[in-house]
Amino acid sequence: MGCLEQINPEAAAPVKHFHKPEQARQRKHMDAKTLHILWTSDNPLTVEHMIFMYAVNSLKKGWWEDVHVIIWGAAAKLLCSHENIQNKVREFQAVGGHVSACRRCAEELGLVEQVERFGDIELIYMGEPLTRIIRSAEALLTI
């Protein structure tokens, strides 16, 4: 059969549907089990009424299997200076949430000892881990 001849549709092999790469990424996000929240805001209202309200409820209601809050920049200063925010972090940890903080930020802000005293916060250099999260199919919410 020449390349310009009609192919009998009944005899043709089933057509495979190929999706665009962004559609594949969207499907992976739908299957994601971990939510990472990059917390950079120093606004206590945003932290209390968005970040930790959503993070705690996500675990309690099963919206996400795992929720990981990453403290970055000004957020570290807010954590160390605001008792109500500290209580929100503890509440989140009590329902199974994981918290990391950027060690370089804490060093530059003179907060390493305070973050370490808080306990149960993984204080690490976050550049590489954040890059891995961004490049992966894991969900990342930045606030």
C-alpha positions as a Python dict, from the first residue, in 0.01 Angstrom:
ca = {
    (1, 'M'): (0, 0, 0),
    (2, 'G'): (140, 342, -94),
    (3, 'C'): (173, 623, 153),
    (4, 'L'): (-111, 819, -11),
    (5, 'E'): (-364, 536, -9),
    (6, 'Q'): (-644, 523, 246),
    (7, 'I'): (-608, 283, 533),
    (8, 'N'): (-910, 77, 620),
    (9, 'P'): (-1004, 211, 968),
    (10, 'E'): (-1137, -129, 1074),
    (11, 'A'): (-804, -295, 993),
    (12, 'A'): (-587, -28, 1152),
    (13, 'A'): (-425, -80, 1488),
    (14, 'P'): (-581, 108, 1780),
    (15, 'V'): (-459, 464, 1807),
    (16, 'K'): (-259, 547, 2116),
    (17, 'H'): (-327, 883, 2273),
    (18, 'F'): (-18, 1076, 2374),
    (19, 'H'): (-57, 1354, 2627),
    (20, 'K'): (143, 1669, 2651),
    (21, 'P'): (414, 1673, 2921),
    (22, 'E'): (221, 1925, 3132),
    (23, 'Q'): (-77, 1688, 3139),
    (24, 'A'): (148, 1409, 3267),
    (25, 'R'): (284, 1640, 3539),
    (26, 'Q'): (-69, 1738, 3639),
    (27, 'R'): (-164, 1371, 3673),
    (28, 'K'): (141, 1312, 3892),
    (29, 'H'): (40, 1603, 4116),
    (30, 'M'): (-306, 1452, 4150),
    (31, 'D'): (-139, 1135, 4281),
    (32, 'A'): (98, 1324, 4512),
    (33, 'K'): (80, 1223, 4876),
    (34, 'T'): (308, 1488, 5027),
    (35, 'L'): (249, 1861, 5044),
    (36, 'H'): (547, 2086, 5107),
    (37, 'I'): (467, 2436, 5232),
    (38, 'L'): (746, 2689, 5187),
    (39, 'W'): (678, 2942, 5463),
    (40, 'T'): (854, 3273, 5399),
    (41, 'S'): (597, 3520, 5531),
    (42, 'D'): (649, 3717, 5850),
    (43, 'N'): (279, 3807, 5866),
    (44, 'P'): (132, 3635, 6175),
    (45, 'L'): (-225, 3645, 6041),
    (46, 'T'): (-121, 3465, 5722),
    (47, 'V'): (72, 3208, 5922),
    (48, 'E'): (-208, 3140, 6171),
    (49, 'H'): (-508, 3160, 5939),
    (50, 'M'): (-367, 3007, 5625),
    (51, 'I'): (-46, 2809, 5662),
    (52, 'F'): (-113, 2624, 5986),
    (53, 'M'): (-491, 2618, 5954),
    (54, 'Y'): (-454, 2438, 5621),
    (55, 'A'): (-157, 2226, 5728),
    (56, 'V'): (-324, 2094, 6043),
    (57, 'N'): (-658, 2030, 5873),
    (58, 'S'): (-485, 1859, 5579),
    (59, 'L'): (-351, 1596, 5816),
    (60, 'K'): (-660, 1569, 6038),
    (61, 'K'): (-898, 1532, 5742),
    (62, 'G'): (-668, 1319, 5528),
    (63, 'W'): (-637, 1565, 5238),
    (64, 'W'): (-264, 1483, 5231),
    (65, 'E'): (-81, 1187, 5379),
    (66, 'D'): (220, 1399, 5472),
    (67, 'V'): (263, 1772, 5519),
    (68, 'H'): (607, 1930, 5546),
    (69, 'V'): (648, 2296, 5641),
    (70, 'I'): (978, 2460, 5543),
    (71, 'I'): (1069, 2771, 5742),
    (72, 'W'): (1268, 3015, 5531),
    (73, 'G'): (1396, 3369, 5586),
    (74, 'A'): (1173, 3608, 5778),
    (75, 'A'): (956, 3317, 5890),
    (76, 'A'): (1236, 3200, 6120),
    (77, 'K'): (1242, 3537, 6293),
    (78, 'L'): (864, 3530, 6337),
    (79, 'L'): (877, 3178, 6481),
    (80, 'C'): (1140, 3276, 6737),
    (81, 'S'): (961, 3593, 6848),
    (82, 'H'): (592, 3501, 6850),
    (83, 'E'): (457, 3261, 7112),
    (84, 'N'): (125, 3202, 6936),
    (85, 'I'): (308, 3100, 6618),
    (86, 'Q'): (522, 2861, 6823),
    (87, 'N'): (201, 2706, 6955),
    (88, 'K'): (69, 2665, 6598),
    (89, 'V'): (389, 2486, 6499),
    (90, 'R'): (360, 2253, 6801),
    (91, 'E'): (-6, 2181, 6719),
    (92, 'F'): (95, 2094, 6362),
    (93, 'Q'): (372, 1866, 6485),
    (94, 'A'): (131, 1700, 6730),
    (95, 'V'): (-92, 1585, 6442),
    (96, 'G'): (207, 1440, 6256),
    (97, 'G'): (343, 1736, 6058),
    (98, 'H'): (712, 1764, 5977),
    (99, 'V'): (899, 2096, 6006),
    (100, 'S'): (1234, 2193, 5855),
    (101, 'A'): (1412, 2526, 5870),
    (102, 'C'): (1683, 2675, 5653),
    (103, 'R'): (2008, 2666, 5849),
    (104, 'R'): (2170, 2940, 5636),
    (105, 'C'): (1877, 3174, 5707),
    (106, 'A'): (1896, 3098, 6079),
    (107, 'E'): (2272, 3162, 6074),
    (108, 'E'): (2237, 3494, 5894),
    (109, 'L'): (1960, 3606, 6129),
    (110, 'G'): (2144, 3488, 6443),
    (111, 'L'): (1866, 3241, 6528),
    (112, 'V'): (2036, 2900, 6519),
    (113, 'E'): (2030, 2846, 6897),
    (114, 'Q'): (1667, 2958, 6926),
    (115, 'V'): (1551, 2727, 6648),
    (116, 'E'): (1750, 2438, 6797),
    (117, 'R'): (1599, 2503, 7143),
    (118, 'F'): (1252, 2487, 6995),
    (119, 'G'): (1311, 2116, 6933),
    (120, 'D'): (1172, 1886, 6665),
    (121, 'I'): (1263, 2125, 6383),
    (122, 'E'): (1506, 1983, 6130),
    (123, 'L'): (1762, 2264, 6085),
    (124, 'I'): (1940, 2199, 5754),
    (125, 'Y'): (2079, 2379, 5452),
    (126, 'M'): (1765, 2381, 5238),
    (127, 'G'): (1894, 2481, 4893),
    (128, 'E'): (1940, 2127, 4762),
    (129, 'P'): (1629, 1978, 4925),
    (130, 'L'): (1413, 2264, 4795),
    (131, 'T'): (1555, 2220, 4445),
    (132, 'R'): (1470, 1848, 4460),
    (133, 'I'): (1113, 1930, 4563),
    (134, 'I'): (1072, 2185, 4284),
    (135, 'R'): (1204, 1941, 4021),
    (136, 'S'): (988, 1655, 4145),
    (137, 'A'): (621, 1594, 4102),
    (138, 'E'): (561, 1670, 4470),
    (139, 'A'): (324, 1953, 4556),
    (140, 'L'): (479, 2279, 4676),
    (141, 'L'): (277, 2568, 4820),
    (142, 'T'): (476, 2887, 4868),
    (143, 'I'): (358, 3154, 5113),
}
